[in-house]
Amino acid sequence: MQVILRQLGDCIIRRCDLADIIPIMEINMKTLPEHYSDYFYESLLAELPEAFLVGEIQGIPVGYIMCKTEYGFSNFKKLGFVKKGHIVSIAVLEGHRQKGIGKAIVEEALKGVKSKKCDELYLEVRCSNTGGVKLYENLGFIIKQRLKVYYRDGEDAFLMAIEFHY
Ligand SMILES: CC(C)(COP(=O)(O)OP(=O)(O)OC[C@H]1O[C@@H](n2cnc3c(N)ncnc32)[C@H](O)[C@@H]1OP(=O)(O)O)[C@@H](O)C(=O)NCCC(=O)NCCS
């Protein structure tokens, strides 16, 4: 049975199911230049279902977020080795933007990542993606680094991160 994490008007936020992978791949194809194999989506769903979420309107996915966990150097503590959540991909279909769905799925994914006792959550975002940067800043993420020529087309990324205190 599907558990509704949050309801925003006619949009529900819930965990992803295997059956959502194809529609999510379609949203990804329409919204982002970075694409992945179905195996990759399935492996992230198996690894961190708590933070692989969909926004659905009348039974149709309109947005998603998928994350993974990693161990590595902290973005906050010098030489600290920590457990980090990583937002791998997030998108909302164009016709459904600016209604709070993106913010809600990131907030619910934050809870999912925290439930796995991660110390931090980070992501990469195109430097030109002012809407994305604003979304994350409003949620408490901080720009920690500029990653030069991060994307295939040569654009730089901001690495943004948030630290958790339990
Ligand atoms: C980034 C994205 C997921 C935001 O989704 P959304 O559902 O439109 O976001 P929300 O409506 O929840 O917006 C939340 C906040 O983000 C900011 N924001 C979102 N889109 C914005 C835009 N185009 N311009 C300025 N600020 C924007 C605002 O601060 C907004 O808060 P506000 O409404 O109180 O001002 C969506 O634009 C998208 O899918 N873009 C294409 C894919 C992408 O860029 N993914 C992120 C890669 S890291």
The ligand as an ORCA input file, in Angstrom:
! r2SCAN-3c Opt
* xyz 0 1
  C      14.202     23.186     -9.922
  C      12.782     22.603     -9.945
  C      12.826     21.142     -9.473
  C      11.904     23.428     -8.982
  O      10.634     22.807     -8.914
  P       9.313     23.653     -8.575
  O       8.255     22.664     -8.252
  O       9.044     24.626     -9.626
  O       9.802     24.409     -7.257
  P       8.862     25.068     -6.152
  O       7.595     25.555     -6.754
  O       8.741     24.140     -5.003
  O       9.733     26.316     -5.733
  C      10.348     26.374     -4.470
  C      11.253     27.581     -4.414
  O      12.299     27.455     -5.375
  C      12.581     28.711     -5.982
  N      12.306     28.598     -7.413
  C      11.840     27.531     -8.081
  N      11.797     27.772     -9.396
  C      12.243     29.035     -9.553
  C      12.457     29.873    -10.678
  N      12.202     29.467    -11.932
  N      12.952     31.108    -10.475
  C      13.236     31.543     -9.235
  N      13.057     30.795     -8.134
  C      12.574     29.570     -8.289
  C      11.726     29.714     -5.284
  O      12.487     30.210     -4.220
  C      10.590     28.887     -4.771
  O      10.055     29.392     -3.617
  P       8.858     30.463     -3.690
  O       7.804     29.869     -4.576
  O       8.450     30.571     -2.264
  O       9.468     31.702     -4.247
  C      12.145     22.708    -11.368
  O      12.265     24.044    -11.819
  C      12.771     21.792    -12.399
  O      12.397     20.637    -12.517
  N      13.733     22.296    -13.181
  C      14.374     21.506    -14.213
  C      15.234     20.429    -13.643
  C      16.251     21.000    -12.673
  O      16.770     22.074    -12.849
  N      16.534     20.230    -11.624
  C      17.468     20.636    -10.594
  C      18.820     20.215    -10.949
  S      19.866     20.302     -9.537
*
